[in-house]
Amino acid sequence: MTSPRKTVVALLALDLISLLVAFNVMSILRGVGMDGHFVLLPLSAPFGLLVFAIYLIDGYGTRTNMMSLDYTSLHAIALMSAMIATLLLTYVILPAGYELQSSRGVIALSYLALIPLTLGYRRFIYRRLSNARGERNLVFLGDRQSCAAFRDECAKVGATQRIIFSIVNETSIAPFTAPGAPEIVPFSTVLDDIQRGRVEVEALILRESSRELEPGLAQRLVKLYFDGLPTYTLELFQQVYWRKIPIYRLNQTWLFQEGFQMAREPVFERVKRVADVFLGSIGLLLGAPLILLGGLAIWLGDRGSPFFAQTRIGKNHVPFRIYKLRTMRPSAAGENRYTQAGDTRITTVGKFLRNTRIDELPQVWNVLRGDMSLIGPRAEWDQLVEDYERKIPCYYFRHLVKPGITGWAQVNYPYGANLDDTIRKLEYDLYYIRHFSFTLDASIVLKTIHIMLFGKGR
């Protein structure tokens, strides 16, 4: 079976060959010729940008579903972003004389040709690997309650992989009496099946617990690990596979674990601030006509104020006033504080502004003021924050960084309409805070473009 590392190397090689062929063929078809010779070294920059863009959408990940429509659109967005970056690099940053400056059409057409080409062989490799692997299972080891909880969590995140649920220190397992409860297999039986090759296992997941394994089972588990079977704690599994941090792991000392240095690093914060001001200024300049048109449409609709202002909670729990285009009529006393699907308070103009995300554009002013960042956890209403901090353990951890117009929770989970949704979005926010990086920010940007184009969320 092809190892993940070999698959990544193969994809990198195919990407390199495809890029070299695409650029050189397009130069010939366009009659440019690139001085009549095969272009190689000048394509190192486009190749680096191509690889980085595909990496941001997990295009080299062996667990990424290359067949899905979501990945297809993300792949196209990533390559179009690489094309724009290449054009900017070629004609704005690099000095005259760079070989690719002979034709903008060659760059644009080459990337357009690369979209179906690079996606095509990724799908082919994914299908071959899936067929060769067959059905590979996840094994979850815990108690009865944690098995049921993990089954429910898999359903919530949309996981479809088969899971073998197992309990330690029980040789005879009585079936669950609850309808739809997971089937339980004794752990010793699972280990026998794995070691004798009767079942294919992708990873073993251990629920963190004070209960220790019997010495014999522990030794067998260690041997499987050294034989190459990936083994995760439940917290680590959710970070690696689902890229979120389970809420049950939060405690008062969680903040002091590794992984928060970048989030509190002054140099990183200053660089991020410079990027916010630069990109925010461009965004406000380009978005000003849309804000004016949107505001005019709101005023013509009901003669009310075009803008909506509300107190939100920012970094270090500092309150600030957020500004958006108004999309709803004023709420009456006692009405739901959350926006629901099909909410009658949303105006006709407001529905369009929400679907196109134009209503979010005035928040760029908050970014320029320093209240927000372009990317970060959603800025929540101060009245809701008071409620959340009473009901959700360690909710205040999300105020370690500035809130953002878009963020990791926003691109991975739909609009929250209740306390349970807020808890689940917090798990993604905490992952972002712990794994704070420019690479993660760039990935969020691409996923946000995907959501805006296909109208997902609210």
N, C-alpha and C positions, 0 to 999 in steps of 0.2 A: 504494500500500500504506500502511496506517495505521502511523505511526511509534510507537515505544514511548512517547514523551512524550504523544502524543495519546490513546493507549490508557489511560494512567494518569489523565489529565484526565477522560476519559469515565467511568472507573470511579469516580472521586471524585465527579463530578456525579451519577451514578446512585445512589451510596451516600447522598449528601445528600438527594436527592429521596425515596428509599425511606424514610429515617429520618423525614423530615418527614411523609410520608403515613402511615407505620405508627403513629407516636405520636398524630397527630391523629385517625386513624380509630379507634384503640383507645380513646381518651378518649371519643369519641362512643358507641361500642358499650358501654362500661362505665358510661355515663351520668354521667361526671364533667364533661365539657365544657370543662375548663380555663378557667373563667370565660366560656365562650361565644364565644371567639374563636380564630382560628388561631394556634397556638403556633409561634414562630419562634426568638427569641433564647434562651429557656431551654434549647433543644435543642443549643446550641453545645457544651456539655460532653459530652453523650452522643455527639455526632458526633465530637468529638475522640477520645474513648475508643474508639469504633468503628473509626475510621481507624487508630489506633495498634495496636489488637489485630490487625487484618487485615494491617497492615504487618509485624508481627512474624512472620507465617507466610508472607511473600512473596506476599500476596494481590493486590499491585499489580505483581508481576513478570511480564514478558511471557514468561519462560521457564518459569514455574511450570505444571505439568501440572494444570489445574483439573478434569480429568476423573477423576483418580485417587481411589481410596477413601481413601488417606492424606490427601490434601488435603481431602476432604469432611469427615473427622472433625476435622482441625485447624481447619477453618473453623468448625465447630459449637462446638468448645472455645473458640476465640477470641471468638466472639460471646457465649457464656455468661460468659466472663471479663469482657468489657466490661459485661455486664448487672450482674454482682456489683459491679464497680467503680462503676457508675452508682448503684446502690442505696446503697452505702457513702457515696459523695460526697453524695447527695441527703439522706440521713437521719442521717448521722453528722457530716459535716464542714460542710456549708452551713447557715447560720442559718435559723430558721423564716421562712416567707413565700415560699420558693422555689416557683415555680409547679408543678413536677413532684411536690411533696410531697403533692398531693391524692390520689394513688393509687399504691400499690406494684404493683398488678395491671397498670396501664397500662404501666409500665416493663418488667415481666417479659414480658407478652404481646407487646409491641412487638418486643423482641429475639428472642423465639421466632419471630415472623412474619418477621423479617429474615433468619433463617438460610437458609430455602429461597429467599427472594427474591434476596438478594445473591449466593448461590451459583449460582442459575439464570442470571442474566445474565452472570456470569463464565464459566460453561460455554459459553453461547451465543457470547460474544465470542471465547473461546479457540478454539472450533470454526471460526468464520468466519475468524479469523486463520490458523489451521492450513491451511484449505482454500485461502486466498488465497496463502499463502506457498509451498504445495507442499512438495516435499522440498528443504530447504536443508542444505547440506553443511558440515562442518568440514574445513579443509585443514590437514594436519599436515606441517611441513617439518623434516626432520632427516636423520640417516643411517639405514642399514638397522637397526642395533641399536635406536636410539631409536624408530623406527617400530613395531617389534615390541613394545617395552616399552609404548608408548602404547596400542597395540591391547589388550594384556593389562590395562592399567590401566582402560581403558574398560569392559572386561568385568567387572572387580571392582567398580566403582562402579555397575554396572547401566545404563550409558549405551547408548542404542539408536540415536542419531543416526548417519547415514551419514558416514563419514570417508574423505577422499581422502588417501592417503599419498604423499608426494613427497620426492625426494632432489635436492639441489643438484648442479650441475656434471656431471650424467650425462644424456646424450641418448638412450642406448640402455640400457634397464633389463632385465636378465635376471630371470626370475621367481625367487621364493624356492623353495628345494627342500624346506623344512620343511612338513609338513602343516598346513593352516590358516593359513599365514603371510599377511600382508596384501599386496594387490596394490599395486605401486609405479608411480607415474606421474612422468615427468620434470617438474621444476618449471617449465621454460619452457613445456611443453605446458599445464600447469594455468593459468599466467598468461594464455596465449592464450585458453583456454576462458572464463576469468572476464571478460577485457576484451571479448570478443565476445559475451558473454551466453549462452554455451552451457551454463553450469552456474551454479546459484544457490549462493552461499556465505554462510554466516552469520558465520564468523570464520576468521581465519588464525592458526595456532599455530606459533611458532618455537621450536625446541629450542635452549636456550642452548648456544653452542659457540664455540670460538676460530676456527673456520673462517669466513672472510669470504665474502660473496656477490660474484659478479662485478659490476663496476660497472653493466653494463646491466640485470641482473636487480634489483640494489638500487634503481636509479632507478624501474623499473617497480613495484616493491614499494612504494616511497615514494608514487608517484602513486596507487596503489590505496588506500593509507591515507588520503591527503588527499581522495580521492573518497568516503570514508566506509566503507571496509571495515574492520571492527574487527580489530585485529592484536594478539596477545598473545604474550609469552614463555610458555613452558610453565608456569613457576612462577606467573605472574600468572593464566593461564587456570585453573589448578587452584584458586586462591584465589577467583576470580570465579564460576566455574561450579560447582565442587565444594566450595568453602569449606574447603579444607585446604591445607597446605603440604607439597610433596613432600620426602621425606627426603633425596633426593640433593643438595638445595640447602644442606643444613646444613654449616657450618664454624665454626671458632672465632670468627670475626668476625660471624657472622649475628646474634648478640644485639644488636650495636651499630647495626643498621639502624633506620630509622624505624619507629614503630608500637608501641614498648614503653613510651612515656612514661606512658600511662594505667595500665599494669600496676604501675608502680613509683611512682605518684603518691600521696603520703601522704594527701591530702584524700580521694581516691577510696577508698583502703584503709579510712579511718576511716568513711566513709559506708557502705561495704559491710559493715563490721563491725557498725555500728549496725543495719543491716537484718538481718544474720544473727542478732543477739541478739533483736531484736524478733520476727521471723518464727519463729526457732527456739523461742522461749519459747511462742509460740502453738502451734506444731507439737507440742512435747513435751507440752503440756497436753492437746491434743486426741488425741494418739496414745498417752497413758499407758494408757487402758483396753485398747487393742489390744496394747500391749506386755505388759501383765499377762496377758491372755487367751492370747496367743501363748506366753509363758513357761510358763504353767500347762499348756498342751497339750503342750509339749516335755517337761516333767517327767513328766507322766502317761504319755507315750509310751515313755520308756526310763529314767525316774528319773535322768537325767543333768542336768548344769547347763543352765539355760535360755539362758545367755549364752555367746557366743564372743568371745574377746579375742585380738588378734594385734598384733604390732609392725608399724607401717606408717611410711613416710617422708613427712614433711610439707614445708612451705615451708622453703627454704634448707637442705634435706637434714636437718632435725631429726626424729628418730624420735619416735613417740608410740604409745600403745596405743589401738586402735580397738575399739569394742564393737558387736556385732550379736546378734540372736537366732540361736541355733545351729540350723542346718538340716541338718547332716551328722553322721554318726557319726565319731569320731576316725579319722584316717588311719593306716594301718599303714606301717611303714618300706618305702620303695621305691615307694609308690603315687604316681600322677601328681599333681603339685602344682597342675595346672589342673583346674577342674571341667569335665567333658565333658557333652554332651547325653546324657540317660538315665543319668547317673552313679549307680551302685548305692549309693554312700555317702550319697546324699540320702534322708532319712527321708520317710515319708508326710506328716507334719506339715510338715516342712521344704519339701517341694515346694509345698504351699499357701502357705506364708509367702513363698517366693521368687516365685511367680507373682503374688502380691498386693503384693509389695515391703514387706510388714510387717516382714520381717527387718532392713530397713535403718533402721527408726525409731530404735533406740538410738543411732545415729550422731549424732542431733541433740544428744546430750550432748557429743560431741566438738566440735560447732559452738559450743555455749555456752562450753566451756572454751577455745576459741580455737585448737584443733588443726586444725580444718577450717572450710570455708565451706559454705554450702548448695550453691553452684555452683562447680565447678572440675574439674581433672583427677582421675581416680580415684586414691585413695590406694592405693599398691601395697605388697605385703609386702616387708619389708626384704631377705629372702633372694632374692627375684626381682629386686629393684632392683640388687643387686650383680651379678647375671648380666646384666641388661639393659645396665648401664653398661659392661660389658666388650665386649658384642657390638653395641651400637647407638650410632652416632656421636652425640655431643651429647645423649644421652638426658636428662642432668641439667638441660637447659633447662626441662623440665616442672616443676621444683621452684622456679621463679621465683614461683609463686603458691601459695596454700593449696589443698590437694586439696578435692574437694567430694563431696557425696552424689550429685549428678547433674552432668553436664557435657556439653560439645559432642561429645566423642568417644562418650559413653554414648548420646546420642540419635541419632547418625549411623552407628554401627557396632555390631554385636552383640558379645556377650561374647567377649573374647580368650581363645583356648585354646591358643595357641602363640606362638613368637617372631615369626612373620610377622604375626599379628593384632596383636601389641603394637606393631610398627613402624607399621602402618596406623592404629592408634588414636593413636599419637604425632603423626601428621600432623595429625589433628583437634585434638589438645591444643595443638599449637604455633600453629594458626590462632587458637584461643581466646585464648592468651596474647598473641599479636600484636595481636588486634583486641578486646581486653578492653573491655567497655562494659556499661552497664546495659541498653541495648537488646538486646544479644546475650544477657544473662542472662535477660531477660524472654522472649525467644524460646525459650530452653532450657527454661524453666518450662512453657510451653505444649506443647512437644514431649514433655516428660517426662510430663505428664498424659495425652497421647495414647498413649504407650507403656504407661503403667500401666493405662489403660482397655482396651487391646487386647492386653495380655499379650505384648508383643514383647521380645526379649532374654532374658537369664537372670540 
